[in-house]
C-alpha cells in the first residue's frame, strides 16, 4: 500500500527544517561570520606592516599563523564542538 505525502510528514525526523545539510550550512555560515572579523584584523595588520615600510618578510612571516588560526577556528566553529557537552 502506498503512503500519501501527508502521512510521511508525520514521521519524526522528516521535517525539512531538521535536514542535516541545512543545519551544516547554517553552521558553516555562523563559523564564517565568527572568524571573519579576526581574519580581517590579521590581514589588516599585515597590510599596515607593509605600508609602514617594514621589511616585507616580516609581513609575510606573520601571515601563515594568521591564516592557520583562522582556518582552525573556522573548523572548530563549523563542527559545533560544544554540542552535547552541557
N, C-alpha and C positions, 0 to 999 in steps of 0.2 A: 504494500500500500504506500502510495506516495504521500509525503507530508507537504503541507502548504507552507508558504513563506511566513505566515503569521505564527505557526506552531514552532518553527525553528527560531523565531525571535525570542521565545520564552525560555530557551536553553541558556543556563548561566555561561558566561564567557563568550556568547555570540554577539554581544553588544559591540558595534563598530567603534565606540569610544574606548574600549578596552584593548584594541588591537595593539600588539607588541610593536609593530612598525611605527605606528603613530606615536606611541609613548617613547620609543627610541629617538624618533625625530625631534620630539619636544625636548628630550634630554640633551641632544646634541646642540639644539638652539640655545638652551639655557647655559650650557657649558661654554659655547662661543661667546655669549653675552657676558659671562662672568670673567673670562680670560682676556677679552678684547681690551679693556682699559689698561691692564698690566702690560700687555704686549705693546700697546701704543706708547706707554710711558717708557718702556725699554728701548723701542725704536727711536723715540724722540730723544732719548739720552745719547744714542749713537749719532744721530744727526747733529745734536748740539756739540758733541765732541769733534765731529768733522768740521763744523762751522767755525769753532774756536781756533782751528788750525793746528790742533794737536796731531801728532804723527798718526796717519790713518790706521796704522797697525793696531793702535790701542782701541780705536773704534770697532774694528773688526774682531779684536780679541774678546770683547765682551758680547759680541753678537751671538755666538753659539750658545753660551749659557742662558741668555735671554730666550732664545728660540726653544732650547731644550726644556726649560722650566715652564714655558707657556704650553708646549706640547704635552708635558707631563700633567699639568693642571687640567688641560682640556680632557685628557683621557680619564683622569680621576673623576671629574665632574660629569662627564658624559656617561659613565658606567654606574652612577648613583652609588658611590662607595659607602654611604651611610644607611642605605635602605636595609631595614630589618635588624638594625643594631640598637634599637631603643629598648 
